[in-house]
Amino acid sequence: MTKPLTFAVPKGRILDEALPLMARAGVVPEAGFHDKANRSLSFACEDPGLRVIRVRAFDVATFVAHGAAQVGIVGADVIEEFDYSDLYAPVDLDIGYCRLSVAEPASGVDPIDGATHVRVATKYPNLTRRHFEARGVQAECVKLNGAMEIAPELGLAGRIVDLVSSGQTLKDNGLVEVSTIMEITARLIVNRAALKTDPRVAALVEQFREIAG
């Protein structure tokens, strides 16, 4: 019996937007998937040749890059942060719009112009370092997985780099957006080896390409 394809999806806002596209492509998780109280990570699908795993966004990329999942959906920020050679992002799904931005206290902080070093709280250390290095500044990154907005107030870091949608969370915490590192949408990602060896993966890519197009 052929092993089911594993389709990795992220928890949160992107998933809510992705579910209708997944359904049109024939990726329909079992009923228990939609139960918010269900803590399971792996779910059967209406199509017995598929299963869905629901994990953190960064883990979606890791599972797909290493071939534990063959297909997934994740934001372009995650793809750029990890830059896995075994990961291919063939389809922009045109959902999950947001941006990765630098923010700082509205009350002000030491200016970057002329600085050689800044301390930044973020869960995107690679993207953050590259952004500041391009401006001739060394970024010391303090890795946080959440609660980024409170880091400047507590003196952990002068600035943050985080995802921004409306900007309301920044405003509520006394921060202002000062520059954009990248605009983000959600992408369909596949494992390169699986794409070459399993025709089911190529078929899914074409289905999502038609839907997103």
N, C-alpha and C positions, 0 to 999 in steps of 0.2 A: 504493500500500500504506500502511495506517495505521501511524504511528510507534508503537513500543511505549511503554507507560507505564513511567516510571522510578520505582522504589520504593527509597527510601534507608533503610538500616539502620545502626545504630551497632555498632562493634566492642565485644566484651566481654560482661559479664554479662547485660545487657538482651537482647542478641541471642539468647543461649542460651534464655532464657525466651520470647522472641517467636517463635522458629522453629515451634513446634507450632501457635500461633495463625495464623501466616502460611500454613502448610500447609492448615489447615482452610478458609482463605479462598481457596485456590487459588494462593498465591504460593509456588512451590516452586523454589528455585534449582537450577541444574545441579549434578552431583555434585562438581565441582571446588571449589565454594563451601565445602565442609566440610573440605577439606584445609588443615590449619593452616599448612602450608608454602607455600601458594599466596598470592602477594603481589598478585594481580590485584585491582582495585577494582570492576570491572564484570563481571556474570555474567548469562548467559541463564537463562531459566526454562523449566519444562516447558510453560507457556503461552507461545506465541510472541509474544503481545501484551503481555508483561511482561519487564522486566529489573530486576535488583537491583544497586544499588551499595552497597559496604560502606566506610564512611568514619568519621571521628571524630564523636562525638556532636554537637559544636557545628557541624560541617560539614553534618550532616543537616539542621538547621534552615535553614542558609544556602542549600543547594541547593533545598530545597522553597520557601522564601520567595521566591526569585528565579525559580522556575519551571523550573529545570534538572532537577529531579525533581518529580513531581506529588504523590507520596504518600511518607510516611515514618513511622518510629517513633523516638521520642526521649523522654527524661525531662522531666517538668514543670519541672525546674530550668533546663534549656536554653531552654525556651519563655519562662519568666519573665525569664531573664537578657537575652534579646535583644528580646523584645516586638515582633516583626516584625508590621507591619500586614497583610501579605499571607499570614500564616500563620494557619490555623484548626485547632484541636485538638478534633474532634468526639467522640472516643471515648477514655475512660479504659480502658486495657487490663487494669488490675488486676494488673500484674506490675511487677517492678523496684522493689520497695519499699525505700526508704531515706529519709534526711533530710539536709537541708543545715543544718549546725550551726556555731556558734562554739566553738572549743576554745582552751585556754590551758594553760601548764605547770602540772602538779599542784603544783609547788613555790610557785606564786603569781606574780602579776604586778600592776602598779599597777591598782587597782580602776577600773572604768568609772564608777561613781557619782561624780559631781562632775567627771569629766574632760570636756574639750571636744574632745580629739583623741586618736585611737588609730591605730596602724599595724598593718595586717592583711595577711597573705599569703593570696592566694586566686586562683582562676581565675574567680571570680564577682564582679567589681568592682561591677557595677550593683546586684545584689541586696545585696551587703555594704554599700554606701553607703546604700541605702534603709533597711536594717535599723537602722543606727546613727543615721542622720539622724532617724528616728522617735523616737529616745531622746535627741535633742538633742546628739549627738556627731558630730564630723566624722571620717570614716574615710579615712585615707590608705592606699590599696590598692596592695600590691606584687603585680604579676601574675606568677603561677607556673602552669605547666601540670602540675606533678607535684612529688613530694617535698615537699609542703606541711608535713608533720609535723616536718621538721628545721629549719624556718625560725626558730622561737623559740630553739632551742638555739644556733644560729649567730648570733643577734642580728639577723637580717634583719627580723623583726617580732615583736611581743609576743604576737600572737594569730593564729589561722588561721580561715578559713571554708572548709569542705570537706564533701564527702559522707560520711556515716557510715552504716554498716550495723550491724555488731555492736559497733563501738567498740573492737575488739581492736587495730587499728593505732594508734589514739590511745594506748591504754594502753601498748603496746610502746615508744612514743616519749615516754613521760612526760607525756602530755597528758590533760586531762579536758574533757569536753563541758560547756559552761556554759549554752548556750541554743540553742534550735532556731529556725531562720529559717523553714523550711517542710518539710512532709512531702511526699514525692515518690513518684509512680508513673509508669510509662511511658504515653505517649499516642500515638494515631494522629494524625498531622498531615497536612494537605493544603494545597496552594496554592489560595487562594480563587478566583482566576481559572479555574484548571483545573476546580475543582468546579462552577463555573457553566457551563463550556463543553464539558466532556467527560463524557458520561454514564457512562463506564467508572470515573471517579473516584468519582462518587456511588454506583455499584454496589458498589465496594470498601468504601466507608464503611459501607454498609448491611450487608455481609457481616461486617465486623469488629464492628459494633454488635450484631449477633445473637450472635456468638461470645462477646464480652465480657459481654453481658447475661446 
